[in-house]
Amino acid sequence: MNQKPQHAGPGVLVIFGVGGDLAKRLLFPALYNLFQEGLLPEQFAVVGFGRTDVSEEQLREQMRRNLREASGELSADTAAIEWIVSRLSFVRSDFTNPAGYEQLAAKLREIDQARATGGNYLFYLATAPEFFLDVVQHLGQVGLLGQENGQWRRVVVEKPFGHDLESARQLNRDLTRVAEEEQIYRIDHYLGKETVLNILVLRFANGIFEPIWNRRYIDHVQITVAETLGVETRGGYYDHTGALRDMVPNHLLQVLALTAMEPPSAFSATALRGEQVKVLAAVPPLGARDCGMCTVRAQYGAGNEGGSPVPGYREERRVAPDSRTETYVAMKLAVDNWRWVGVPFYLRTGKRLPIRKTEVVIEFRKAPLALFRGASSTLPQANRLVISIQPEESISLEFQAKVPGTEVTVKPVAMRFCNRDFFGYKNRTGYETLLFDAMIGDASLFKRGDMIENSWSIIDPVLKAWAQGAGDLHFYAAGTDGPEAAHELLRRDGHQWRALA
Ligand code: BG6
């Protein structure tokens, strides 16, 4: 991961589901940014594959328009857009139709000839999950996964990767029957976020944090992913998924793994992923009884968002009117290893909360003695290191300071580093690094099969316990900071969530 090449080598990116939202909103704009940064090679092409009812020329025109919008009409770099669009071709086909894959193979041969792309292909599965396996099996059948004569063939698999432990295992088994594990790049877009990666740099490029990054100095950890959006147009998918499956086994546990893992012996895919697998394996699955005590599930009702009334979850499109799907989940996990035993990790995520905010809060133990006690002073407060992932990308250290004056009055203050202030603002999608890494064959930021299975092992017992009725479904009004039960979860331990403000 350390020494990346100056740009990717020759190759073709094939996007399955090219007509979908992900391709339009994120993948093509990410290619545009990569081109602008000089990271794409001259010998590069994109093939869209999908059912969308357009001609190749119409698809190009759509992408041209889409890239102009995404890059801000006025400042759009026309040369960059044309560079990408002129390299775009299209195979119109169902994902299950073998003829489409024959056509794709022929198209790729043509492109290899015309653009010297060397038979190197990155297949990106931006499709609904039910097609993941079909696509990969068909690719295998037409020989597009064979890596002969130094050619590379890789498959990027989007989430959701399975819907429980068994289905994730099955998908891993099925995929590795057709492709080698090293060819499979399971994506979690949280690993493309700057500040998520900055957790690693903060921890392992500095000497001051690691000595106190353990149970002796850390009281507890909070990981929050709060969203203001509701389920928007995704009611059909979401109502069968819920907040727990949608967010926890992937994004929240990913952040937990980076926060809690041991230092890797090298900054390499093997070492980084090995440590993450170990730390996830140290999270004891909650027993059926603990699920009632250590998890909270809730659903939003009607309320207010940004000053406007919004409907409750059950009134959303394609959601059952008596749905019991959770749109909010909070849980308390442990990490049973020498570093962390006894330190609770509190996780929460929800839709229709008052603000959008993703952060990790490391709360340190309090000073052992209330030295500055008295009418004008406060009792010791905990120091906190707050790693803010989005929308603001910052790291701040909260501590106590003396208020100037004759009295010794103590007040909490903060030292703050903000990415934007130091490094300026770059309009990025979060997919640039991930796409580039997949092209150059660096799998450090992608999940290995065992990481996914370890995450599902943590979630599976909760899914089962909930299905059997453990833990009530709570309700919260849209625009409020979640159900009272989530506050109670921390209060019982003498803690408090950092305010969603
Ligand atoms: C996706 C979930 O994986 O992550 C969505 O399916 C969620 O429900 C999204 O809104 C959150 O991503 P981000 O980058 O906006 O935090």
Residues whose N, C-alpha, C, O or C-beta is under 5 A from the ligand:
A	BS01	BG6	D246
